[in-house]
């Protein structure tokens, strides 16, 4: 098989890039090792920045997002009994939209046949070859037969554990890593949310987050030691802990219900540079991970995809190689700003095991400043709603 762009990974980043390229007449194929049902079964983020919403609108694939998505003009920081509302609509003139990553992926999947986007699922043993040349190729095995895809560019949208990043030699790359001493224990339940906006809570017992996927499906988190196991947390125990950490006002409006899904996710900040090597470009989790505190994971992947699509389209339509050459620096400039915001919000809203009275006093002082300063709230709101691309 020959194509112009071979995309590795059919999650939201890979599908979004594929649709953007097809819309511009750029031939591409997407290779995915999992089944569609497996991909749709993954529970992921649900807060979309303007960049992600605008890309779906540009493709004309936003009908369900507009009908079912929940526009949010603010969010809340809680500390004990205090609730600090960050009015992002007033402070920035923008908003975020709550719409599950699974639903966005479903919309992209549903349009692939109509839009002529070729996706190969259940491709095993995916390997990248000759990425330093102008003629890279990808091999994979399906139904016991080995296949080869020749392309001009390969784009890795295959997540943290995929093969794409590993195709870049260690000698030309640098990795930046911060691992956090806790994980997020999450519960998904078909119950109405306790608040119409998200609540991030810093409590003496630990962090908590009240979120939602719809008006009838809620997503809650508490931070737990990395040694904890899901089996140790019954639904009742988790609901009790959430009620304590989120505070009396949120607890009074909390509806309990059985878990649809419950899991513990470790937290890390990670950046791999460069995000381009030869004819290989990296997008999303293949190049960077952010702690979920700032709701940046999917949105940062979307901005990568935006830059990659612009660069690839310019190359094939205008023979413009400059944007390809600049892709890594362009994407990383936004990546590092998002990493900074996610790291700082994680540091502000969590109690770290090594922290003492001084660190706690600094958190209180920072939250006091945020509560009383429009400038501080504006800085948070600008980052939360998404920096310009």
C-alpha positions in Angstrom: 0.0 0.0 0.0 1.2 3.5 -0.8 0.0 6.7 0.7 1.2 10.2 1.5 0.7 10.1 5.3 0.6 7.0 7.5 -1.0 7.7 10.9 -0.3 5.3 13.7 -3.1 5.2 16.2 -6.9 5.5 15.8 -7.7 7.3 19.0 -9.2 10.8 18.8 -5.8 12.4 17.8 -5.2 10.0 14.9 -8.8 10.1 13.6 -8.9 13.9 13.9 -5.7 14.2 12.0 -6.9 11.8 9.3 -10.2 13.7 8.8 -8.3 17.0 8.6 -6.0 15.7 6.0 -8.7 14.0 3.9 -10.7 17.3 4.0 -7.7 18.9 2.3 -7.3 16.2 -0.2 -4.2 14.7 1.4 -4.2 10.9 1.0 -3.6 9.0 4.3 -4.3 5.8 6.1 -4.6 5.1 9.9 -3.2 2.0 11.5 -4.5 0.8 14.9 -3.7 -2.3 16.9 -6.9 -2.4 18.9 -10.5 -3.0 17.9 -13.0 -0.1 17.6 -15.0 -1.5 20.6 -11.8 -1.5 22.7 -11.1 2.1 21.9 -14.7 3.2 22.6 -14.5 1.3 25.9 -11.7 3.5 27.3 -12.9 6.1 29.8 -11.1 9.4 29.2 -11.4 13.2 29.6 -14.4 15.3 29.0 -13.5 19.0 29.1 -12.9 20.4 25.6 -11.1 23.6 24.9 -12.0 26.0 22.0 -9.3 24.4 19.8 -10.9 20.9 20.0 -14.4 22.2 19.5 -13.4 24.4 16.6 -11.6 21.5 14.8 -14.8 19.4 15.0 -16.8 22.3 13.7 -14.4 22.9 10.9 -14.9 19.2 9.8 -18.7 19.5 10.2 -18.7 16.7 12.7 -19.9 18.7 15.7 -23.7 18.2 15.4 -23.9 15.9 18.4 -21.3 17.9 20.3 -23.5 21.0 20.0 -26.6 19.1 20.9 -25.3 17.2 23.8 -22.3 19.0 25.0 -22.5 21.1 28.2 -21.1 24.6 27.8 -19.3 25.7 31.0 -18.5 29.4 31.7 -16.6 28.6 34.9 -15.2 26.2 37.4 -14.5 26.1 41.2 -11.5 25.7 43.5 -12.5 24.5 47.0 -10.4 24.7 50.1 -12.2 23.5 53.2 -15.5 25.3 53.3 -14.5 28.0 50.8 -15.5 27.8 47.1 -13.6 30.1 44.7 -15.4 30.4 41.4 -13.2 31.1 38.3 -15.6 32.9 35.9 -13.8 32.0 32.6 -16.6 33.5 30.5 -16.3 36.9 32.1 -12.6 36.8 32.4 -11.8 35.6 28.8 -15.0 35.8 26.8 -14.7 32.1 26.1 -16.0 28.8 27.5 -15.2 25.1 27.6 -17.6 22.3 26.7 -18.1 19.1 28.7 -18.3 16.3 26.2 -16.7 12.9 26.8 -13.7 11.9 24.8 -15.4 8.6 24.1 -18.3 10.5 22.4 -15.9 12.6 20.4 -14.1 9.5 19.2 -17.4 7.9 18.3 -18.3 10.9 16.1 -15.0 10.7 14.3 -15.3 6.9 13.9 -18.9 7.2 12.5 -17.8 9.6 9.8 -14.7 7.6 8.5 -16.4 5.6 5.8 -18.5 8.6 4.5 -15.4 10.8 4.4 -13.2 8.2 2.8 -10.8 7.8 5.8 -9.2 4.4 5.6 -8.6 2.8 9.1 -7.0 -0.6 9.6 -7.9 -2.0 13.0 -6.4 -5.0 14.8 -3.0 -4.4 13.2 -0.4 -6.3 15.2 3.4 -5.9 15.4 3.4 -2.3 14.0 6.9 -1.2 13.3 8.3 2.0 11.7 11.2 1.9 9.3 13.6 4.5 7.6 12.0 7.4 9.4 15.1 9.5 8.8 14.7 9.2 5.1 12.2 10.7 2.6 10.7 7.3 2.1 9.6 5.9 5.5 7.4 2.8 5.7 5.4 1.0 8.3 4.9 -2.8 8.6 2.2 -4.6 10.5 0.6 -8.0 10.7 -3.1 -8.7 10.2 -4.9 -12.0 10.0 -1.5 -13.7 9.9 -0.3 -11.7 6.9 2.4 -9.1 7.0 1.6 -5.8 5.3 3.7 -2.7 4.3 2.6 0.9 4.0 5.0 3.2 2.1 4.5 6.9 2.8 6.1 10.3 2.6 5.4 11.0 6.3 4.5 9.0 9.3 2.6 10.6 12.3 2.7 8.8 15.6 -0.7 9.3 17.4 -0.3 6.0 19.3 0.0 7.1 22.9 2.6 6.8 25.5 3.2 3.0 25.0 3.1 3.0 21.2 6.0 2.2 18.8 6.3 5.7 17.2 8.3 7.5 19.9 10.7 4.5 20.1 11.6 4.9 16.5 13.5 8.2 17.3 17.1 7.4 18.3 17.9 8.1 22.0 20.9 10.1 20.9 18.8 12.8 19.4 16.1 13.0 22.0 15.6 14.3 25.5 13.0 13.2 28.0 11.6 15.3 30.8 9.7 13.4 33.6 8.0 14.2 36.9 6.2 11.4 38.5 3.7 12.2 41.3 3.4 10.2 44.6 -0.3 9.5 44.2 -2.9 8.3 41.7 -6.5 9.4 40.9 -9.1 6.9 41.9 -12.1 7.6 39.6 -15.7 6.5 39.7 -18.1 6.9 36.8 -21.8 6.6 37.7 -25.2 7.3 36.1 -26.2 10.0 38.6 -26.7 13.8 38.2 -23.6 15.9 39.1 -23.5 17.6 42.4 -22.7 21.0 40.8 -23.3 22.4 37.3 -19.6 23.2 37.1 -16.4 21.3 38.0 -15.1 21.5 41.6 -11.4 21.0 42.3 -11.0 20.5 46.1 -8.0 20.7 48.4 -8.9 19.0 51.7 -6.7 17.9 54.6 -7.6 14.3 53.7 -6.5 14.8 50.1 -7.6 16.0 46.7 -11.1 15.5 45.1 -12.7 16.5 41.8 -16.4 16.6 41.0 -16.9 16.4 37.3 -19.5 15.1 34.8 -20.0 13.7 31.3 -23.6 14.8 31.0 -26.5 16.0 33.1 -27.1 12.4 34.1 -23.6 10.9 34.3 -21.0 12.0 36.8 -17.3 11.5 37.1 -15.6 11.9 40.5 -12.0 11.5 41.7 -10.0 11.3 44.9 -6.2 11.1 45.1 -4.9 7.9 46.8 -1.4 6.5 47.5 0.0 4.5 44.6 0.0 1.4 46.8 -3.8 1.4 47.0 -5.8 -1.0 44.9 -9.3 -0.5 43.5 -10.6 -3.5 45.3 -9.9 -1.7 48.6 -12.4 1.0 47.7 -16.0 -0.1 47.8 -18.5 2.3 46.2 -19.8 3.3 49.6 -16.3 4.1 51.0 -15.5 6.2 47.9 -18.8 8.1 48.1 -18.2 8.8 51.8 -14.7 10.1 51.1 -15.9 12.3 48.3 -18.5 13.8 50.5 -15.9 14.7 53.1 -13.3 16.1 50.7 -15.7 18.1 48.5 -17.3 19.8 51.5 -20.8 20.1 52.9 -22.3 22.2 50.1 -21.3 19.7 47.4 -22.1 16.7 49.6 -25.6 18.0 50.2 -26.3 17.8 46.4 -24.4 14.6 45.7 -26.4 11.7 44.4 -24.9 8.3 45.0 -25.1 5.3 42.7 -23.3 2.1 41.6 -20.0 2.5 39.7 -20.1 1.9 35.9 -16.3 2.1 36.0 -13.8 2.5 38.7 -10.0 2.7 38.3 -6.8 4.2 39.6 -4.6 6.2 37.2 -1.0 7.3 38.1 -0.1 10.9 37.5 3.0 12.1 35.6 4.3 15.1 33.7 6.3 14.0 30.7 7.7 15.7 27.6 9.7 14.1 24.8 11.7 16.4 22.5 12.0 16.7 19.6 8.5 16.0 18.3 9.8 15.5 14.8 12.6 13.4 13.5 13.1 13.1 9.8 9.8 12.1 8.3 8.2 11.2 11.6 6.0 13.6 13.6 4.6 12.8 17.1 1.2 14.0 18.4 -0.5 13.8 21.7 0.5 11.2 24.4 3.2 9.8 22.1 5.1 13.0 22.9 3.8 14.3 26.2 1.7 13.4 29.2 0.1 16.0 31.6 -1.6 15.3 34.9 -5.4 15.5 34.4 -5.7 18.3 36.9 -5.9 21.0 34.1 -8.0 19.0 31.6 -5.3 19.3 29.0 -4.5 15.8 27.6 -7.0 15.6 24.7 -6.9 19.3 24.1 -3.1 19.4 23.8 -3.3 16.5 21.4 -5.8 18.5 19.4 -3.4 21.4 19.1 -0.6 19.1 18.0 -2.9 17.7 15.3 -3.8 21.3 14.2 -0.1 22.1 13.8 0.6 18.8 12.1 -2.3 19.1 9.7 -1.3 22.6 8.7 2.3 21.6 8.1 1.5 18.5 6.1 -1.2 20.3 4.0 1.3 23.1 3.3 3.9 20.6 2.2 1.6 18.7 -0.2 -0.3 21.6 -1.6 2.4 24.3 -1.8 5.6 22.3 -1.5 6.2 24.2 1.8 8.8 22.4 3.9 9.3 25.1 6.5 6.2 24.3 8.6 7.3 20.6 8.7 10.8 21.7 9.9 9.2 24.0 12.5 6.6 21.6 13.7 8.4 20.4 16.8 9.3 23.9 18.1 5.8 25.2 17.3 4.1 22.4 19.1 6.5 22.3 22.1 6.0 26.0 22.8 2.3 25.3 23.6 3.1 21.9 25.2 5.4 23.5 27.8 2.8 26.2 28.7 0.2 23.5 29.2 2.6 21.4 31.2 3.3 24.4 33.4 -0.4 25.0 34.1 -1.2 21.4 34.8 1.8 21.0 37.1 1.0 24.3 39.0 -2.7 23.4 39.5 -1.7 19.9 40.6 0.8 21.4 43.1 -1.8 23.9 44.4 -4.7 21.4 44.9 -2.9 18.3 46.2 -1.2 17.6 49.6 2.1 16.0 48.8 3.5 13.4 51.3 6.7 15.4 51.8 4.9 18.7 52.4 5.0 20.3 55.8 3.5 23.4 57.4 5.4 25.8 55.1 4.1 24.2 51.9 0.6 24.2 53.3 0.8 27.9 54.2 1.9 28.6 50.7 -1.1 26.8 49.3 -3.4 28.9 51.6 -1.7 32.1 50.6 -2.0 31.3 46.9 -5.7 30.4 47.2 -6.3 33.6 49.2 -4.6 35.6 46.5 -6.6 33.9 43.8 -9.8 34.5 45.7 -9.1 38.3 45.9 -7.3 39.0 42.7 -9.0 39.4 39.3 -5.6 39.3 37.7 -4.8 35.9 39.2 -8.2 34.6 38.2 -7.7 35.8 34.7 -4.3 34.0 34.4 -5.9 30.8 35.5 -9.0 31.2 33.3 -6.8 31.9 30.2 -4.9 28.7 30.7 -7.9 26.6 31.6 -9.9 27.7 28.6 -6.9 27.1 26.3 -4.1 29.3 25.1 -4.1 30.5 21.5 -2.7 28.2 18.8 
